[in-house]
């Protein structure tokens, strides 16, 4: 059974960079027809898609966050990562690692998320 | 990109049916047959309920059904049960390998 575990700082200071890593177990990122994504949920609010990456390097991100996001995949460690720069209090949220199905070629429409990691709360505060 | 539009809340008595709408545009809901729905109980991780507009993963009760017409997708819960009280989110493919979520709907079982 595929599982994902988020690891992050818990607390980040305003204007700094949030770095979060998702470790995948029970399956391999390499060769998988999936995107590997981050979704966040501010306290008491709804879900917001951040972005995703395929092992081939194909990636996509939320236009509202695109200028601050870098996503990468490390197939040797079976991990994918997010860097979010210049954070503010508005970036305080539970961050979820999720697998998105399915990406076979450029004509694919990866669109649904399963499974989800347990989530990790990241607070932006001085 | 603006979030897909969902009603903030819907409610129903046990045994009744409720329907949640999810309205987008021709660039997302109306342009693709790729809408998914998620259920989230308080303090829990979201769970996939529906994918590709109307398909249910194994383990999801057939009380949950969904459809799409034009720019609006809908999720119907039939035979409402107390355990269905939760937040529900729609999500649509939105082009260029991106997706868009709805703002969420709180379902209350009266």
HADDOCK unambig.tbl for C-alpha pairs under 7 A between the chains (distance, minus, plus):
assign (segid A and resid 46 and name CA) (segid B and resid 103 and name CA) 5.58 0.50 0.50
assign (segid A and resid 46 and name CA) (segid B and resid 104 and name CA) 6.00 0.50 0.50
assign (segid A and resid 47 and name CA) (segid B and resid 101 and name CA) 6.62 0.50 0.50
assign (segid A and resid 48 and name CA) (segid B and resid 101 and name CA) 6.48 0.50 0.50
assign (segid A and resid 49 and name CA) (segid B and resid 99 and name CA) 6.98 0.50 0.50
assign (segid A and resid 49 and name CA) (segid B and resid 100 and name CA) 6.78 0.50 0.50
assign (segid A and resid 60 and name CA) (segid B and resid 97 and name CA) 5.88 0.50 0.50
assign (segid A and resid 60 and name CA) (segid B and resid 98 and name CA) 6.06 0.50 0.50
assign (segid A and resid 61 and name CA) (segid B and resid 98 and name CA) 6.61 0.50 0.50
assign (segid A and resid 62 and name CA) (segid B and resid 98 and name CA) 6.99 0.50 0.50
assign (segid A and resid 109 and name CA) (segid B and resid 93 and name CA) 6.99 0.50 0.50
assign (segid A and resid 109 and name CA) (segid B and resid 97 and name CA) 6.43 0.50 0.50
assign (segid A and resid 110 and name CA) (segid B and resid 97 and name CA) 6.45 0.50 0.50
assign (segid A and resid 111 and name CA) (segid B and resid 34 and name CA) 6.42 0.50 0.50
assign (segid A and resid 111 and name CA) (segid B and resid 92 and name CA) 6.82 0.50 0.50
assign (segid A and resid 111 and name CA) (segid B and resid 93 and name CA) 5.37 0.50 0.50
assign (segid A and resid 111 and name CA) (segid B and resid 99 and name CA) 6.47 0.50 0.50
assign (segid A and resid 112 and name CA) (segid B and resid 36 and name CA) 5.94 0.50 0.50
assign (segid A and resid 112 and name CA) (segid B and resid 51 and name CA) 6.15 0.50 0.50
assign (segid A and resid 113 and name CA) (segid B and resid 48 and name CA) 6.81 0.50 0.50
assign (segid A and resid 114 and name CA) (segid B and resid 48 and name CA) 6.38 0.50 0.50
assign (segid A and resid 118 and name CA) (segid B and resid 45 and name CA) 6.23 0.50 0.50
